Amino acid sequence: DILSQTLAREIAAKPHPLIVVDGFRRPADVEPFQNLPGFVLARVEAAAEIRFYRITNRSENADDKGKTFEQFLADHELSTEKTNAALQEVATEAIVNEGSLEQLHASIEALLARLST
């Protein structure tokens, strides 16, 4: 959480109308940001079947291409994934990513526009 603490201090020292930080994996990563004015935690969500299809077609990791759906679901029982699930539960905003890339971008833009008002 040292990176999160440092980044939160820099943001507090140099406020901007909009700052987006991604890659939170644990509740401790978010804690330094929670007291910043206007802080919003958003999660990106998609059904397990859609995430499985995307991960096996993207083949970002060596074992993704041959992964079964059961193995994919078992991966979500790892401790790192459980902390991520706990983090998503405290998010106050959600972006549904079950369509095209253009639809995802439109959802993000809509959320940013709503938060900017």
N, C-alpha and C positions, 0 to 999 in steps of 0.2 A: 504493500500500500504506500510505499515511499513515493512512487511516481504519482499516484493520485493526490497525495498531500502536497507535493511540489506544484503540480499543475493547478490545484485549487487555490493555492496561495498566489500564483501568478495571475490567475483569472480575477481574484479578489483585488489585486493591486492594479490591474489594468482592465477595468470593466468595458465590455462591448455590448451592443444591442443583442447580438446573437452569437453564442459559442456552442458548438456541437462537439461532444466527446463521445467516442464509442469504444467498445472493447471491454466494458465492465464485465467481470466474471464472478465477483464475490461481493457480498454486502459491504465488506471492509473497503472495497474500491470506491464505493459510492459515498460513504460517510463523510469524507472531507468536503464534498460538494453540497451536501444537504442544507447547509446554512447559508449558501450563496443566494442573494436575492434573485427571484425568478427561476430557481432551479426546478427542472421538470425531468423526471425519469420516464423514458418511453421504452417500450419493448417492441420487438418485431416478432410476430408470430405467424406460424403456418401449421397446418395439419401435419401429423407425423408422416403420412403417406407422401405428401408433397415434398417434405424435407428429405425423405429417403430417396425419392426419385431424383431430386436435384443432386444430392451428394454422390449417388452412384454414377450419375451421368457426368458430373464434373470431374470425378476421379482426382481430387486434389491430393489425397493421401494414397499411398501405394495399395492399401487394402480396401479402399472404398469400392472399386469396381466389382469385386466379387462378394461384397457384403450382402448378407441376407437381411430381410426385414427384421427378423428376430434378433440378429446380432446388432442391428442399428438400435432397436429398442433397448437391448441390454447395455449398450454404450451409455444410455441415459440414466443408468443406475450407478455410474461411476461417481465418486465423491465430487469431482470437479463439475459434473453436470448437475448434481443435486444443489450445489451452492448457487449455480446459475438459475436453477428453477426457483429457489428461495428469493433471489434478487428480482426475478420477473414478477413475483407475487406482489412486491411493493411498488412496482411501476404504476404511475398514475395515468399514463397514456399508452395506447396500443396502436401499432401499425400492422395491419393484416397484409401479409406478403404471400398471397395464394394465386396471384395472377401474373401478368406480364411485367417485365422490367419497367415499362412505361407506366403501368398502373401503380407500381411501388413508388416510383418517382412522384406521381401525382398525389399519392397518399401522404408522402413526406412533405411535399410542398403545401398541402392543405393543412397539415398539422402545424407547420412553421408559420403559416399565415395566421392561423387561429391564435397561436401563442404570441404573435407579434402585436396583437391588438390590445 
